[in-house]
Amino acid sequence: MISSYTILALAMTLSSLDKWISRVFLKKNPLCNEYLIAYQITCSLLAALFVIFEIEQIPTKFDNTSELWELLLLSIFSVFSWLGFAYSTFRARASIELGSVSIISKTKIIWSALFGVSFLNETLTFLQMTGVILILVASLLISTSNNMNLLFSNNLHAWLAPIFLTLAIGFDKVLTLYLPTSVILFIGFSGTAFLTPLLFKVHYRLIKKVLFNAVITATCGTASYYFLLKVLNTSAFSLVMVLFQGAFILDILFGYFFLKERTNLKTKIVSCLLATLGILTLAS
């Protein structure tokens, strides 16, 4: 039997590949909306394949009408949260250094902790609260060097993405009480693929330019989230989200050695150390 930690490590690896490949491509070709629609359609098709293997787990009836309405509302909230995350994260990857985005994305640990305490009846110790504060300080430190105070710049997306992601994963964790993992994946990805062209301007003739790269990253992203949901189904939300963030150090190293992202290096190192200390404190 494969352990939860092994599955989580696999999810982290695939998630990093998703970020690295898309960052390299979007840095040269900032076709964010076109990339988003190609990515989400691919994810939807892959999720549909997963559904085939778990079709027997899909419930055919519910105990009462209120349960059905709860499922419907959770699905809607999940889709819009995923849409917000997908739009924000591709904007951030196209405009901000990978290392900076990765450190700022650690704020999802803070939102995860708040979500777990507020809605899932999870608790945080004083030591864990200290870890949350350290991560917040690390994110604010790196954001200062990147002029994040410019509210209406593309940099805002780096802050919005982890908020939307936390909401999306939180709603999906609750959905695991009703539906198998593959169905939850399909709802999120297909809903986002459907809404993207309705809410954002997409140049369809340019999709072929991003298609190959988007298919690769979508495959990594879909598999990563499938494994993450499998772990979340049996483990505490806040703890899993903390451990999942460990890959950000790899993101910084990749940005430094392969993308030549070497601006504000001292600030990145200090922020990285603070964020690492925060993660270790939270996981203790």
Secondary structure as GFF3:
##gff-version 3
##sequence-region A 1 284
A	DSSP	alpha_helix	4	28	.	.	.	ID=ss1
A	DSSP	alpha_helix	32	53	.	.	.	ID=ss2
A	DSSP	three_ten_helix	55	57	.	.	.	ID=ss3
A	DSSP	alpha_helix	65	95	.	.	.	ID=ss4
A	DSSP	alpha_helix	98	104	.	.	.	ID=ss5
A	DSSP	alpha_helix	107	119	.	.	.	ID=ss6
A	DSSP	alpha_helix	126	144	.	.	.	ID=ss7
A	DSSP	alpha_helix	156	175	.	.	.	ID=ss8
A	DSSP	alpha_helix	181	199	.	.	.	ID=ss9
A	DSSP	three_ten_helix	204	206	.	.	.	ID=ss10
A	DSSP	alpha_helix	207	232	.	.	.	ID=ss11
A	DSSP	alpha_helix	237	244	.	.	.	ID=ss12
A	DSSP	three_ten_helix	245	247	.	.	.	ID=ss13
A	DSSP	alpha_helix	248	257	.	.	.	ID=ss14
A	DSSP	alpha_helix	265	283	.	.	.	ID=ss15
###
